[in-house]
Structures are given as structure tokens and as C-alpha cells.
């Protein structure tokens, strides 16, 4: 949902902070998986968002994010393990990534309508929070 309510630079900062907290609490190897999944997911969501609201919804963007997050993690796992056999997990991870993306998209879609009036108020009064809806 951050890609709809924050500037791109703020989204990147938010992702970096999440990655640093992940590394702090779980270790470096989990950090690598989160990094690859997060970057690929974010890129995919931004690219799909460029299609516009007439072609893809927030739920569709979230579906792509869930799917590509798992693809990014599998690419990192393949690189670390030096075996492509890890990619055999793709069907299961794709299913669960799409499932998670769907539920996150539904939740984000309903929350966005509640956040948008607050966001518009900040833009008008403070020129702090920018949205590209």
C-alpha cells in the first residue's frame, strides 16, 4: 500500500528499514532472502502499477508482489545453494504467494479508502504526504 500513499524515496527508505530490522532479529541469511524478495517484489509492483487503474487493481498489484517476492527468494536460494533443484518449490510458493498477495490486496484496498481522505488533508494543509492515486 505504500506505493500508493508515499513517495518512491520514502518507500525505498521504508523497505531498507524493514530489511535492517529483519537482519537484526533473524540474521544475515534471512536478510539476503528478504532483500532479493523485497527488491523484485517492489520492482514488479511499480512496473505493473504503470499499467494504470483501468487495467490492474490494487489487488492485482498485490498479487504480483506476493508472487515475485517468492520468486526473488527462490533466486537467492538457488544462488546460495548452487543448485536449481530449489526451483521445484516454485509451484507451492507461487500458490501461497498469490494467496497472501490476494488477502493483503483486499485489506490494503479497504484501508486505502479510509487513508485517502487523511492523505488528501495532509497534502492540502502541509504539503507533506504525496499520493499518486
C-alpha atoms as an extended CHARMM CRD file, in Angstrom:
* protein
*
       133  EXT
         1         1  UNK       CA              0.0000000000        0.0000000000        0.0000000000  PROA      1               0.0000000000
         2         2  UNK       CA              2.9880000000        2.2700000000        0.4970000000  PROA      2               0.0000000000
         3         3  UNK       CA              3.4580000000        2.5600000000       -3.2640000000  PROA      3               0.0000000000
         4         4  UNK       CA              0.0660000000        4.2980000000       -3.3730000000  PROA      4               0.0000000000
         5         5  UNK       CA              0.4900000000        6.6300000000       -0.4060000000  PROA      5               0.0000000000
         6         6  UNK       CA              4.1940000000        7.5100000000       -0.1850000000  PROA      6               0.0000000000
         7         7  UNK       CA              6.8330000000        8.9790000000       -2.4660000000  PROA      7               0.0000000000
         8         8  UNK       CA              9.1660000000        6.4640000000       -4.1250000000  PROA      8               0.0000000000
         9         9  UNK       CA             12.0940000000        7.6210000000       -1.9930000000  PROA      9               0.0000000000
        10        10  UNK       CA             10.0490000000        7.0650000000        1.1740000000  PROA      10              0.0000000000
        11        11  UNK       CA              9.0340000000        3.5920000000        0.0050000000  PROA      11              0.0000000000
        12        12  UNK       CA             12.6930000000        2.6920000000       -0.5450000000  PROA      12              0.0000000000
        13        13  UNK       CA             13.6240000000        4.0250000000        2.9040000000  PROA      13              0.0000000000
        14        14  UNK       CA             10.7840000000        2.0060000000        4.4290000000  PROA      14              0.0000000000
        15        15  UNK       CA             11.9900000000       -1.1420000000        2.6710000000  PROA      15              0.0000000000
        16        16  UNK       CA             15.5810000000       -0.5650000000        3.8260000000  PROA      16              0.0000000000
        17        17  UNK       CA             14.4150000000       -0.1120000000        7.4240000000  PROA      17              0.0000000000
        18        18  UNK       CA             12.3940000000       -3.3290000000        7.2060000000  PROA      18              0.0000000000
        19        19  UNK       CA             15.4190000000       -5.1630000000        5.8250000000  PROA      19              0.0000000000
        20        20  UNK       CA             17.6750000000       -3.8320000000        8.5810000000  PROA      20              0.0000000000
        21        21  UNK       CA             15.2090000000       -4.9070000000       11.2640000000  PROA      21              0.0000000000
        22        22  UNK       CA             14.9410000000       -8.3150000000        9.6230000000  PROA      22              0.0000000000
        23        23  UNK       CA             18.7260000000       -8.6690000000        9.6440000000  PROA      23              0.0000000000
        24        24  UNK       CA             18.9250000000       -7.5340000000       13.2490000000  PROA      24              0.0000000000
        25        25  UNK       CA             16.4300000000      -10.0980000000       14.5140000000  PROA      25              0.0000000000
        26        26  UNK       CA             16.9620000000      -13.0510000000       12.1770000000  PROA      26              0.0000000000
        27        27  UNK       CA             20.4970000000      -12.9500000000       10.8240000000  PROA      27              0.0000000000
        28        28  UNK       CA             22.3000000000      -12.3620000000        7.5660000000  PROA      28              0.0000000000
        29        29  UNK       CA             20.9900000000      -15.3130000000        5.5420000000  PROA      29              0.0000000000
        30        30  UNK       CA             17.3630000000      -14.3120000000        6.1210000000  PROA      30              0.0000000000
        31        31  UNK       CA             18.3870000000      -10.7550000000        5.2210000000  PROA      31              0.0000000000
        32        32  UNK       CA             19.5890000000      -11.9730000000        1.8130000000  PROA      32              0.0000000000
        33        33  UNK       CA             16.2810000000      -13.7130000000        1.1280000000  PROA      33              0.0000000000
        34        34  UNK       CA             14.3030000000      -10.6590000000        2.2610000000  PROA      34              0.0000000000
        35        35  UNK       CA             16.4820000000       -8.3600000000        0.1710000000  PROA      35              0.0000000000
        36        36  UNK       CA             16.0620000000      -10.3130000000       -3.0490000000  PROA      36              0.0000000000
        37        37  UNK       CA             12.3560000000      -10.8830000000       -2.4950000000  PROA      37              0.0000000000
        38        38  UNK       CA             11.7170000000       -7.2890000000       -1.4840000000  PROA      38              0.0000000000
        39        39  UNK       CA             13.5680000000       -5.7250000000       -4.3980000000  PROA      39              0.0000000000
        40        40  UNK       CA             11.9890000000       -7.9770000000       -7.0270000000  PROA      40              0.0000000000
        41        41  UNK       CA              8.5430000000       -7.5620000000       -5.4890000000  PROA      41              0.0000000000
        42        42  UNK       CA              8.8360000000       -3.7780000000       -5.3360000000  PROA      42              0.0000000000
        43        43  UNK       CA             10.0640000000       -3.5480000000       -8.9330000000  PROA      43              0.0000000000
        44        44  UNK       CA              7.2630000000       -5.7920000000      -10.1680000000  PROA      44              0.0000000000
        45        45  UNK       CA              4.6030000000       -3.8240000000       -8.3110000000  PROA      45              0.0000000000
        46        46  UNK       CA              5.8680000000       -0.4720000000       -9.6080000000  PROA      46              0.0000000000
        47        47  UNK       CA              6.0240000000       -1.7790000000      -13.1860000000  PROA      47              0.0000000000
        48        48  UNK       CA              2.5410000000       -3.2680000000      -13.0220000000  PROA      48              0.0000000000
        49        49  UNK       CA              1.2040000000       -0.1060000000      -11.3980000000  PROA      49              0.0000000000
        50        50  UNK       CA              2.3440000000        1.7930000000      -14.5140000000  PROA      50              0.0000000000
        51        51  UNK       CA             -0.3880000000       -0.0050000000      -16.4680000000  PROA      51              0.0000000000
        52        52  UNK       CA             -2.8960000000        2.2020000000      -14.6860000000  PROA      52              0.0000000000
        53        53  UNK       CA             -6.0780000000        1.6270000000      -12.6950000000  PROA      53              0.0000000000
        54        54  UNK       CA             -8.1070000000        0.7580000000      -15.8030000000  PROA      54              0.0000000000
        55        55  UNK       CA             -6.0180000000       -2.3660000000      -16.4330000000  PROA      55              0.0000000000
        56        56  UNK       CA             -4.9490000000       -3.5070000000      -12.9750000000  PROA      56              0.0000000000
        57        57  UNK       CA             -6.3340000000       -3.0450000000       -9.4790000000  PROA      57              0.0000000000
        58        58  UNK       CA             -4.5600000000       -2.7190000000       -6.1650000000  PROA      58              0.0000000000
        59        59  UNK       CA             -5.3860000000       -6.3850000000       -5.5680000000  PROA      59              0.0000000000
        60        60  UNK       CA             -3.7210000000       -7.3090000000       -8.8780000000  PROA      60              0.0000000000
        61        61  UNK       CA             -0.6310000000       -5.3330000000       -7.9370000000  PROA      61              0.0000000000
        62        62  UNK       CA             -0.5550000000       -7.0670000000       -4.5590000000  PROA      62              0.0000000000
        63        63  UNK       CA             -0.8880000000      -10.4750000000       -6.2390000000  PROA      63              0.0000000000
        64        64  UNK       CA              2.1720000000       -9.6650000000       -8.3290000000  PROA      64              0.0000000000
        65        65  UNK       CA              4.0430000000       -8.5140000000       -5.2330000000  PROA      65              0.0000000000
        66        66  UNK       CA              3.3410000000      -11.7650000000       -3.3810000000  PROA      66              0.0000000000
        67        67  UNK       CA              4.3450000000      -13.8800000000       -6.3530000000  PROA      67              0.0000000000
        68        68  UNK       CA              7.5450000000      -12.0160000000       -7.1880000000  PROA      68              0.0000000000
        69        69  UNK       CA              8.6220000000      -11.8460000000       -3.5520000000  PROA      69              0.0000000000
        70        70  UNK       CA              8.7440000000      -15.6360000000       -3.5220000000  PROA      70              0.0000000000
        71        71  UNK       CA             10.4520000000      -15.7380000000       -6.9270000000  PROA      71              0.0000000000
        72        72  UNK       CA             13.1460000000      -13.3930000000       -5.5980000000  PROA      72              0.0000000000
        73        73  UNK       CA             13.6660000000      -15.5980000000       -2.5670000000  PROA      73              0.0000000000
        74        74  UNK       CA             13.9510000000      -18.6870000000       -4.7520000000  PROA      74              0.0000000000
        75        75  UNK       CA             16.5050000000      -16.9870000000       -6.9840000000  PROA      75              0.0000000000
        76        76  UNK       CA             18.5840000000      -16.1880000000       -3.8870000000  PROA      76              0.0000000000
        77        77  UNK       CA             18.1590000000      -19.7460000000       -2.5740000000  PROA      77              0.0000000000
        78        78  UNK       CA             19.3120000000      -21.1070000000       -5.9340000000  PROA      78              0.0000000000
        79        79  UNK       CA             22.3350000000      -18.8080000000       -5.8550000000  PROA      79              0.0000000000
        80        80  UNK       CA             23.2420000000      -19.7400000000       -2.2590000000  PROA      80              0.0000000000
        81        81  UNK       CA             22.6960000000      -23.4940000000       -2.6440000000  PROA      81              0.0000000000
        82        82  UNK       CA             24.2440000000      -23.6090000000       -6.1400000000  PROA      82              0.0000000000
        83        83  UNK       CA             21.5020000000      -25.9690000000       -7.2970000000  PROA      83              0.0000000000
        84        84  UNK       CA             18.4730000000      -25.2610000000       -9.4650000000  PROA      84              0.0000000000
        85        85  UNK       CA             16.5480000000      -28.0140000000       -7.6580000000  PROA      85              0.0000000000
        86        86  UNK       CA             15.3620000000      -25.3280000000       -5.2370000000  PROA      86              0.0000000000
        87        87  UNK       CA             13.1320000000      -24.0360000000       -8.0390000000  PROA      87              0.0000000000
        88        88  UNK       CA             10.9670000000      -27.1400000000       -7.5950000000  PROA      88              0.0000000000
        89        89  UNK       CA              9.3850000000      -25.2510000000       -4.6990000000  PROA      89              0.0000000000
        90        90  UNK       CA              8.0590000000      -22.6170000000       -7.1220000000  PROA      90              0.0000000000
        91        91  UNK       CA              4.5550000000      -24.0800000000       -7.6160000000  PROA      91              0.0000000000
        92        92  UNK       CA              3.8760000000      -24.2250000000       -3.8760000000  PROA      92              0.0000000000
        93        93  UNK       CA              5.4550000000      -20.8870000000       -3.1310000000  PROA      93              0.0000000000
        94        94  UNK       CA              3.6730000000      -19.2970000000       -6.0940000000  PROA      94              0.0000000000
        95        95  UNK       CA              0.3260000000      -20.5330000000       -4.7910000000  PROA      95              0.0000000000
        96        96  UNK       CA              0.9140000000      -19.2610000000       -1.2700000000  PROA      96              0.0000000000
        97        97  UNK       CA              2.4620000000      -16.0150000000       -2.5240000000  PROA      97              0.0000000000
        98        98  UNK       CA             -0.6140000000      -15.3530000000       -4.6540000000  PROA      98              0.0000000000
        99        99  UNK       CA             -2.8850000000      -16.2740000000       -1.7510000000  PROA      99              0.0000000000
       100       100  UNK       CA             -1.0580000000      -13.9110000000        0.6070000000  PROA      100             0.0000000000
       101       101  UNK       CA             -0.9980000000      -11.2280000000       -2.0870000000  PROA      101             0.0000000000
       102       102  UNK       CA             -4.7530000000      -11.5430000000       -2.5280000000  PROA      102             0.0000000000
       103       103  UNK       CA             -5.5550000000      -11.1400000000        1.1600000000  PROA      103             0.0000000000
       104       104  UNK       CA             -3.0740000000       -8.2950000000        1.5770000000  PROA      104             0.0000000000
       105       105  UNK       CA             -4.5380000000       -6.6350000000       -1.5190000000  PROA      105             0.0000000000
       106       106  UNK       CA             -8.0890000000       -6.9090000000       -0.1790000000  PROA      106             0.0000000000
       107       107  UNK       CA             -7.0170000000       -5.4670000000        3.1820000000  PROA      107             0.0000000000
       108       108  UNK       CA             -4.9850000000       -2.6950000000        1.5430000000  PROA      108             0.0000000000
       109       109  UNK       CA             -7.8430000000       -1.8680000000       -0.8200000000  PROA      109             0.0000000000
       110       110  UNK       CA            -10.2710000000       -1.3440000000        2.0550000000  PROA      110             0.0000000000
       111       111  UNK       CA             -7.7220000000        0.5800000000        4.1340000000  PROA      111             0.0000000000
       112       112  UNK       CA             -6.7360000000        2.8280000000        1.2480000000  PROA      112             0.0000000000
       113       113  UNK       CA            -10.2220000000        4.3060000000        1.0600000000  PROA      113             0.0000000000
       114       114  UNK       CA            -10.0020000000        5.1820000000        4.7440000000  PROA      114             0.0000000000
       115       115  UNK       CA             -6.4700000000        6.6030000000        4.4770000000  PROA      115             0.0000000000
       116       116  UNK       CA             -7.0450000000        8.6250000000        1.3010000000  PROA      116             0.0000000000
       117       117  UNK       CA             -9.1330000000       11.3980000000        2.9680000000  PROA      117             0.0000000000
       118       118  UNK       CA             -6.4590000000       11.7890000000        5.6600000000  PROA      118             0.0000000000
       119       119  UNK       CA             -3.7640000000       11.8080000000        2.9780000000  PROA      119             0.0000000000
       120       120  UNK       CA             -5.6110000000       14.4870000000        0.9860000000  PROA      120             0.0000000000
       121       121  UNK       CA             -5.8950000000       16.6100000000        4.1270000000  PROA      121             0.0000000000
       122       122  UNK       CA             -2.1250000000       16.4210000000        4.7210000000  PROA      122             0.0000000000
       123       123  UNK       CA             -1.3820000000       17.3210000000        1.1080000000  PROA      123             0.0000000000
       124       124  UNK       CA             -3.6510000000       20.3610000000        1.2190000000  PROA      124             0.0000000000
       125       125  UNK       CA             -2.5650000000       21.6660000000        4.6160000000  PROA      125             0.0000000000
       126       126  UNK       CA              1.0710000000       20.6480000000        4.9720000000  PROA      126             0.0000000000
       127       127  UNK       CA              2.2490000000       19.5160000000        1.5460000000  PROA      127             0.0000000000
       128       128  UNK       CA              3.9420000000       16.6130000000        3.3350000000  PROA      128             0.0000000000
       129       129  UNK       CA              2.3290000000       13.4360000000        2.1170000000  PROA      129             0.0000000000
       130       130  UNK       CA              2.1020000000       12.9160000000       -1.6200000000  PROA      130             0.0000000000
       131       131  UNK       CA             -0.1330000000       10.4100000000       -3.3230000000  PROA      131             0.0000000000
       132       132  UNK       CA             -0.3020000000        9.2840000000       -6.9130000000  PROA      132             0.0000000000
       133       133  UNK       CA             -3.7880000000        7.8040000000       -6.9320000000  PROA      133             0.0000000000
